[in-house]
Amino acid sequence: VYVKVSLMNHNKFIKSKKTAAVLGSPNPVYNKTFNFKADQTELDTTSLSLSVLQSIKGESK
């Protein structure tokens, strides 16, 4: 299980980053800082999308 953080502007994908996968925990904890560069003039239309995903063995991400 890992978390993917995506930077969006006007609901369009800009960039994403993800945590390392945490295996074997029913309640994984993620303590990671993500930094994205965003133009100050676009902050009112910029958002972050958080997704919690489970990788399947043998499947590429």
C-alpha positions as a Markdown table, in Angstrom:
| # | Residue | x | y | z |
|---|---|---|---|---|
| 1 | Val | 0.0 | 0.0 | 0.0 |
| 2 | Tyr | 1.3 | 3.4 | -0.9 |
| 3 | Val | 0.1 | 7.0 | -1.2 |
| 4 | Lys | 0.3 | 9.0 | -4.5 |
| 5 | Val | 0.1 | 12.8 | -4.3 |
| 6 | Ser | -0.8 | 14.6 | -7.5 |
| 7 | Leu | -0.6 | 18.3 | -8.2 |
| 8 | Met | -3.5 | 19.5 | -10.3 |
| 9 | Asn | -4.3 | 22.8 | -12.0 |
| 10 | His | -7.8 | 23.4 | -13.3 |
| 11 | Asn | -8.3 | 19.6 | -12.7 |
| 12 | Lys | -5.5 | 18.8 | -15.1 |
| 13 | Phe | -2.6 | 16.6 | -14.0 |
| 14 | Ile | 0.7 | 18.5 | -13.5 |
| 15 | Lys | 3.0 | 16.2 | -11.5 |
| 16 | Ser | 2.8 | 13.3 | -9.0 |
| 17 | Lys | 5.0 | 11.8 | -6.3 |
| 18 | Lys | 4.5 | 8.8 | -4.2 |
| 19 | Thr | 5.6 | 7.2 | -0.9 |
| 20 | Ala | 7.4 | 3.9 | -0.5 |
| 21 | Ala | 5.1 | 0.9 | -0.2 |
| 22 | Val | 4.3 | -0.3 | 3.3 |
| 23 | Leu | 3.9 | -4.0 | 3.4 |
| 24 | Gly | 2.1 | -6.2 | 5.9 |
| 25 | Ser | 0.5 | -3.5 | 8.0 |
| 26 | Pro | -3.3 | -3.2 | 8.4 |
| 27 | Asn | -2.8 | 0.4 | 9.5 |
| 28 | Pro | 0.2 | 1.8 | 7.6 |
| 29 | Val | 1.6 | 5.2 | 8.7 |
| 30 | Tyr | 3.2 | 7.6 | 6.2 |
| 31 | Asn | 5.3 | 10.4 | 7.5 |
| 32 | Lys | 6.7 | 12.0 | 4.3 |
| 33 | Thr | 6.9 | 15.5 | 3.1 |
| 34 | Phe | 6.2 | 16.4 | -0.5 |
| 35 | Asn | 7.3 | 19.6 | -2.1 |
| 36 | Phe | 5.8 | 20.9 | -5.4 |
| 37 | Lys | 6.6 | 24.1 | -7.2 |
| 38 | Ala | 3.6 | 26.1 | -8.1 |
| 39 | Asp | 3.3 | 29.6 | -9.6 |
| 40 | Gln | 1.9 | 32.0 | -7.0 |
| 41 | Thr | -0.5 | 33.4 | -9.5 |
| 42 | Glu | -2.1 | 30.0 | -10.0 |
| 43 | Leu | -2.6 | 29.0 | -6.4 |
| 44 | Asp | -6.3 | 29.7 | -6.5 |
| 45 | Thr | -6.8 | 27.0 | -9.2 |
| 46 | Thr | -4.2 | 24.5 | -7.9 |
| 47 | Ser | -5.1 | 21.5 | -5.9 |
| 48 | Leu | -3.7 | 18.2 | -4.5 |
| 49 | Ser | -5.2 | 14.8 | -5.1 |
| 50 | Leu | -4.3 | 12.0 | -2.6 |
| 51 | Ser | -4.8 | 8.4 | -3.6 |
| 52 | Val | -4.1 | 5.4 | -1.5 |
| 53 | Leu | -3.2 | 2.5 | -3.8 |
| 54 | Gln | -2.3 | -1.1 | -3.4 |
| 55 | Ser | 0.3 | -2.5 | -5.7 |
| 56 | Ile | -0.3 | -6.0 | -7.0 |
| 57 | Lys | 2.7 | -8.4 | -7.1 |
| 58 | Gly | 4.0 | -8.6 | -10.7 |
| 59 | Glu | 2.1 | -5.6 | -11.9 |
| 60 | Ser | 4.2 | -2.6 | -13.0 |
| 61 | Lys | 3.2 | 0.9 | -11.7 |
